[in-house]
Amino acid sequence: MDWKKYFNSTILSRGRQYYHEGRVKRLTHRDHEWFAAVKGSRSYNVIARMGEDGDIEGMECSCLYAYSGQNCKHMAALLYAVEADQKENDVQTESELAQQRMDKEDKVIFSIWRMRSSAVRWAVCLH
């Protein structure tokens, strides 16, 4: 997602600062929409809509700067939070996949152990 191209460097810098200061609150998403409240001089509601390809289709913020048709620092802060959330989820997904592989391996090992135990018990019964 190459979203930074939609912002000038000053707005990006301020948005990154807001994100790092923890001003992005209640980050949630549904389908391809991300929502948050971003604390500036007051709390602003921010929405970003993503396309199937992850590119931005639209953004809204309740601040006056965005109302004038500009992309604001609150939008940038939201997108920094989305980016961090997606990176975190990618890491979780990789660890979940590793756990699933381990679970499968454990099941195979346990099945082999059970089969060998059954074979040993059966062989003992024959003697």
C-alpha positions as CSV (number, residue, x, y, z in Angstrom):
1,M,0.0,0.0,0.0
2,D,1.7,3.2,-1.2
3,W,-0.5,5.7,0.6
4,K,2.2,8.3,1.5
5,K,2.0,9.7,-2.1
6,Y,-1.3,11.3,-1.1
7,F,0.3,13.6,1.5
8,N,2.9,16.4,1.5
9,S,6.0,15.9,3.7
10,T,4.8,18.3,6.4
11,I,1.4,16.5,6.8
12,L,3.2,13.1,6.8
13,S,5.6,14.2,9.5
14,R,2.8,15.5,11.7
15,G,0.7,12.4,11.1
16,R,3.6,10.2,12.0
17,Q,4.1,12.2,15.2
18,Y,0.5,11.9,16.1
19,Y,0.7,8.1,15.6
20,H,3.8,7.7,17.7
21,E,2.3,9.9,20.4
22,G,-0.6,7.4,20.6
23,R,-3.2,9.8,19.4
24,V,-5.0,7.2,17.2
25,K,-7.7,5.7,19.4
26,R,-10.2,2.9,18.8
27,L,-8.7,1.7,15.5
28,T,-11.2,-0.7,13.9
29,H,-11.9,-2.0,10.5
30,R,-14.8,-3.6,8.7
31,D,-14.4,-5.1,5.2
32,H,-12.1,-2.5,3.5
33,E,-12.9,0.4,5.7
34,W,-10.7,1.6,8.7
35,F,-12.0,3.9,11.4
36,A,-10.4,5.7,14.3
37,A,-10.7,8.7,16.5
38,V,-7.5,10.8,16.3
39,K,-6.8,13.3,19.1
40,G,-5.8,16.7,17.9
41,S,-7.0,20.0,19.4
42,R,-10.1,17.8,19.8
43,S,-11.1,14.3,18.8
44,Y,-11.6,13.8,15.0
45,N,-13.3,10.9,13.3
46,V,-11.3,9.5,10.5
47,I,-12.2,6.9,7.8
48,A,-10.1,5.4,5.1
49,R,-11.6,3.1,2.4
50,M,-9.2,0.6,0.7
51,G,-9.7,-1.2,-2.6
52,E,-9.2,-4.9,-3.2
53,D,-5.6,-4.1,-4.1
54,G,-5.0,-2.3,-0.8
55,D,-4.9,1.1,-2.5
56,I,-6.8,4.0,-1.0
57,E,-10.2,4.7,-2.6
58,G,-11.2,7.5,-0.3
59,M,-10.6,9.2,3.1
60,E,-12.7,11.4,5.3
61,C,-11.9,13.4,8.5
62,S,-14.1,15.6,10.6
63,C,-11.4,18.4,10.8
64,L,-11.7,21.7,9.0
65,Y,-8.5,21.1,6.9
66,A,-10.1,17.9,5.5
67,Y,-13.4,19.7,5.0
68,S,-11.6,22.1,2.7
69,G,-10.7,19.1,0.5
70,Q,-7.2,18.5,1.7
71,N,-5.7,15.2,3.1
72,C,-4.9,16.0,6.7
73,K,-2.5,14.8,9.4
74,H,-5.3,12.9,11.1
75,M,-5.7,10.8,8.0
76,A,-2.0,10.2,7.8
77,A,-2.0,9.2,11.5
78,L,-4.8,6.7,10.8
79,L,-2.8,5.2,7.9
80,Y,0.4,4.9,10.0
81,A,-1.7,2.9,12.5
82,V,-3.3,0.8,9.8
83,E,0.2,0.0,8.4
84,A,1.5,-1.0,11.8
85,D,-1.6,-3.1,12.5
86,Q,-1.2,-4.9,9.2
87,K,2.5,-5.6,9.9
88,E,1.6,-6.9,13.3
89,N,-1.1,-9.2,11.8
90,D,1.4,-10.5,9.2
91,V,3.8,-11.5,12.0
92,Q,1.0,-13.2,13.9
93,T,-0.1,-15.0,10.8
94,E,3.4,-16.3,10.2
95,S,3.6,-17.5,13.8
96,E,0.1,-19.0,13.5
97,L,1.2,-20.9,10.4
98,A,4.3,-22.1,12.2
99,Q,2.1,-23.3,15.1
100,Q,-0.2,-25.1,12.6
101,R,2.8,-26.9,11.0
102,M,4.0,-27.9,14.5
103,D,0.5,-29.2,15.4
104,K,0.4,-31.3,12.2
105,E,3.9,-32.7,13.0
106,D,2.9,-33.5,16.5
107,K,-0.2,-35.3,15.3
108,V,1.8,-37.4,12.9
109,I,4.4,-38.2,15.6
110,F,1.6,-39.1,18.0
111,S,-0.1,-41.3,15.4
112,I,3.1,-43.1,14.7
113,W,3.7,-43.6,18.4
114,R,0.2,-45.0,18.9
115,M,0.6,-47.4,16.0
116,R,3.9,-48.6,17.4
117,S,2.5,-49.0,20.9
118,S,-0.4,-51.0,19.5
119,A,2.0,-53.2,17.5
120,V,4.1,-53.8,20.6
121,R,1.0,-54.7,22.7
122,W,-0.2,-57.0,20.0
123,A,3.2,-58.7,19.7
124,V,3.3,-59.1,23.5
125,C,-0.1,-60.7,23.4
126,L,1.1,-63.3,20.9
127,H,3.8,-64.5,23.2
